[in-house]
Each structure stands twice: as structure tokens, then as C-alpha cells.
Amino acid sequence: MKNDKIYQHIKYCQSLKAEEILHEAFKFFNKNVEIAVSFGAEDVVLIDMVSKLKIDIGIFTIDTKRLNKETYDLIKEIKQKYNLKIEILSPNESSVRKMVDAKGVNLFYDSVENRKECCGVRKVAPLKKKLNSLSGWITGVRSDQNQNRSEFKKVELDENWENNLIKYNPLVNWSYEQVFNYISKHKVPYNKLHDEGYPSIGCEPCTRAIKKGEDFRSGRWFWEKNGNTECGLHIK
């Protein structure tokens, strides 16, 4: 596919609404674009939109083997409500075992380097393998989640992966309030941890509820001081 066609597509999508972007992504790549979800509030909005659009688009998630019970419960509920097939990606068992044997099951508490290694093994490696088979991926990231994501666009070239695929962020300009207004209006199942003060949900030992006035992502890797609240999946 010629670059000029890709750039025209990216430019065209910038003015579209979220549902329209989903439709255009599917039309542009057909089966070669999929939605990456971690079952946060934004992700279930995308799933509901796709269901209403009746788009036969792939959906995948990464089971790090350290998720909250509430997240596993939601996966089951979403699959039943929408009659969806969701591909569950898992980290390489040998790589996890080697890491845990060398540094312990909760190695991430010991240093930032260890935390990034754990994220790399459990999240980044499975995602990289998956994205190598795609031309585009769709995410639920929003620009106000943290400073790193403030420059994200609705559609952009993602040069962080080997095949420079197109990344779609249909909800990038949405607020947290807008996300939950949609969930309420359309009666979308969502992770019950959100009701307990978890605006951002990751692995169980690495996520906590936040206090009033705290940053949206301050509950992620909360023991790190002045840390970068990213695991390596979304880099600008």
C-alpha cells in the first residue's frame, strides 16, 4: 500500500467521530486491524460501539496472569452479553518462569528496571507478537490520561513496532466523564473496580485506588516516585 494513501486516510480520519473512525478502520484494513482491550472503561465503550456498528472486527486482550478477579469477571460478562470471541494473549511461560526464578514473583517492587522487565515479559512481548501480524490496531487511550498521551491523535503512524502500523485512538479527545456517560446511557457492563476509585486498571499487585485530587494514573506502579506511568504498550 502506497504511503500517500495511508497519509490521506490518516488525515481524513482526524475530523471523524469515534464510531466513524471504527467504521473507516475496518473498511480500510478489513481483517488486518483489531482492537486491543484491557477491559477498562474506554475499552468496553469501543466494544459496545463495534457491536452496534455490526463490524466483524477482531478483539484481543493480554492476560498477564496477574489481573484482578473483577477484570476476569468482566471478560466473561462482556463475552456473554455481546456474544463475542475475544482472543486471549498470554506471556511466554518459559520467559515468565525464568524471570520469576531469578528475581521473584513480585520483582517489580524492587526497582523500576525490574518493573519494566516484568511489563516487558507479561505485556509488551505478547503484544509485539500480535501486532506483527496486523497493519493497524485500535486502542482506548485518551489524551488526558497522562502527559505522555497528551500528544496522541485520533489516527497516527505507530513507529514503535517493527511494521510501522497505523494506530487508531477513537476516544483520544473524550473525557473520563464522557466515557461513563456513554456507559450509563447504553448500559454497558464495566469493571466494578471503577466504583472503588480505580480510574485506571492494570495488574492486581501494581494498581490501587486513587485519592481525591490525585493524578488519573497515580494508582499505577504507585510505589515509584516520579515514575513514568507507562508499561511500554503506548509510547510517543
C-alpha positions in Angstrom: 0.0 0.0 0.0 1.4 3.3 -1.0 2.3 5.8 1.7 0.2 8.6 0.1 -2.9 6.5 0.5 -2.1 5.9 4.2 -1.5 9.6 4.9 -4.7 10.6 3.1 -6.6 8.0 5.3 -4.9 9.4 8.5 -5.8 13.0 7.6 -9.3 12.1 6.7 -10.0 10.3 10.0 -8.9 13.2 12.2 -12.2 15.0 11.9 -14.4 11.9 12.4 -16.3 10.8 15.4 -15.3 7.7 17.3 -17.9 5.4 15.7 -16.9 6.7 12.3 -13.2 6.0 12.9 -14.0 2.4 13.8 -16.0 2.0 10.6 -13.3 3.6 8.5 -10.6 1.5 10.1 -12.4 -1.7 9.3 -13.2 -0.5 5.8 -9.5 0.4 5.2 -7.9 -2.7 6.6 -10.8 -5.2 6.8 -9.5 -8.2 8.8 -6.0 -6.8 9.3 -6.9 -4.3 12.0 -8.0 -5.3 15.5 -9.0 -3.7 18.8 -6.6 -4.1 21.8 -8.5 -4.1 25.1 -7.6 -4.3 28.8 -11.2 -4.0 29.9 -11.0 -0.5 31.3 -14.0 1.8 30.9 -12.8 3.1 27.5 -12.4 -0.5 26.1 -16.0 -1.5 26.9 -17.2 1.6 25.1 -15.3 0.6 22.0 -16.7 -2.9 22.2 -20.3 -1.6 22.5 -19.7 0.7 19.6 -18.4 -2.1 17.4 -21.3 -4.3 18.4 -23.8 -1.6 17.4 -22.0 -1.0 14.1 -22.1 -4.7 13.4 -18.5 -4.7 12.4 -16.8 -8.1 12.3 -13.6 -6.9 13.8 -11.1 -8.8 15.9 -10.7 -8.1 19.6 -7.8 -9.2 21.7 -6.6 -8.8 25.3 -3.5 -9.7 27.2 -3.9 -11.9 30.3 -0.7 -11.2 32.2 -1.8 -13.9 34.8 -1.8 -11.2 37.5 -5.1 -9.5 36.7 -7.9 -8.6 39.3 -10.8 -11.0 39.8 -13.1 -8.2 38.8 -11.3 -8.0 35.4 -11.7 -11.7 34.7 -15.4 -11.4 35.8 -15.9 -8.6 33.3 -14.3 -10.5 30.4 -16.8 -13.3 31.0 -19.7 -10.8 31.2 -18.7 -8.9 28.1 -18.3 -12.1 26.0 -21.8 -13.3 27.1 -23.6 -10.0 26.6 -22.2 -9.4 23.1 -21.7 -13.0 22.0 -18.1 -12.1 21.2 -15.0 -14.1 20.5 -12.1 -12.4 22.3 -8.6 -13.6 21.7 -6.7 -14.0 24.9 -2.9 -13.5 24.6 -0.6 -14.9 27.2 3.0 -14.3 28.1 5.6 -16.9 27.2 5.6 -19.4 30.1 9.3 -20.1 29.8 10.1 -16.4 29.9 7.9 -15.8 33.0 9.4 -18.7 34.8 12.9 -17.7 34.1 12.2 -14.1 35.3 10.4 -15.3 38.5 13.1 -17.9 39.3 15.8 -15.2 39.0 14.1 -12.2 40.7 10.9 -13.4 42.5 7.2 -13.2 41.6 6.9 -9.6 42.9 10.2 -8.4 41.4 8.6 -5.1 40.2 8.6 -3.7 43.8 12.4 -3.8 43.9 13.3 -1.4 41.1 12.0 0.5 38.1 14.2 -1.8 35.9 12.6 -4.9 37.3 9.1 -3.4 36.8 9.8 -2.6 33.2 11.2 -6.1 32.7 8.0 -7.7 34.2 5.9 -5.5 31.9 8.1 -6.4 29.0 7.7 -10.1 29.5 4.0 -10.2 30.5 2.6 -7.4 28.3 4.9 -6.0 25.6 6.2 -9.3 24.2 2.8 -10.8 23.6 1.6 -7.5 22.1 4.6 -7.3 19.8 4.0 -10.8 18.5 0.3 -10.0 17.8 1.0 -6.6 16.2 3.5 -8.2 13.8 0.5 -9.9 12.2 -1.5 -6.7 11.7 -1.5 -3.5 9.7 -3.4 -1.5 12.2 -4.6 -1.6 15.8 -7.3 0.3 17.8 -6.9 1.4 21.4 -8.9 3.1 24.1 -6.3 5.6 25.1 -7.3 9.2 26.0 -5.1 12.3 25.8 -5.8 13.4 29.4 -4.7 10.1 31.0 -1.1 11.3 31.4 1.4 13.7 29.9 2.8 11.0 27.6 -0.6 10.6 25.9 -1.4 14.3 25.6 0.0 14.4 22.0 -1.8 11.3 20.7 -4.0 11.9 17.7 -7.2 10.1 16.6 -5.2 8.2 14.0 -1.4 8.1 13.6 1.5 6.1 12.4 2.8 4.0 15.2 6.6 3.7 14.7 7.2 1.8 17.9 6.8 -1.5 16.3 8.7 -3.2 13.5 6.0 -2.9 10.8 5.1 0.8 11.5 1.4 0.1 11.6 -1.5 2.6 11.9 -2.8 3.2 15.4 -6.4 4.3 15.9 -7.4 6.1 19.1 -11.1 6.9 18.6 -11.6 8.2 22.2 -8.5 10.2 22.4 -10.4 13.5 22.9 -13.0 12.1 25.2 -13.1 12.9 28.9 -13.5 10.3 31.7 -16.9 11.8 32.3 -17.9 11.3 28.6 -16.8 7.7 28.8 -19.0 7.0 31.8 -21.9 9.0 30.4 -21.8 6.6 27.4 -21.6 3.5 29.7 -24.6 4.7 31.7 -26.7 5.7 28.6 -26.1 2.4 26.8 -26.0 0.2 29.9 -22.6 -1.2 29.1 -21.0 -3.6 31.6 -17.9 -2.2 33.2 -15.2 -3.1 35.6 -16.5 -2.8 39.2 -13.2 -1.6 40.4 -14.1 1.8 38.8 -16.7 2.2 41.5 -14.0 1.7 44.1 -11.8 4.5 42.9 -9.8 2.8 40.2 -9.8 5.1 37.1 -7.0 3.1 35.6 -6.8 -0.7 36.0 -3.8 -2.9 35.3 -2.3 -5.9 37.1 -3.7 -6.5 40.6 -0.4 -6.0 42.5 0.5 -2.9 40.5 -2.7 -1.0 40.8 -4.5 0.8 43.6 -7.4 3.1 44.0 -6.6 6.8 43.9 -7.4 9.5 46.4 -9.4 12.7 45.6 -7.1 15.2 43.8 -4.6 12.6 42.7 -3.5 12.2 39.1 -5.5 9.8 37.0 -2.6 7.4 36.6 -1.2 7.7 40.1 -2.7 4.4 41.1 -0.4 2.6 38.6 3.0 1.5 40.0 2.1 3.7 42.9 5.3 2.8 44.9 7.5 4.5 42.3 8.3 8.2 42.9 8.1 10.4 39.8 7.9 7.3 37.7 6.7 7.1 34.1 3.2 5.5 34.4 3.5 3.5 31.2 4.3 -0.1 30.7 5.6 0.2 27.1 2.5 -0.5 25.2 1.8 3.1 24.4 4.9 5.2 23.7 5.1 8.6 22.0 
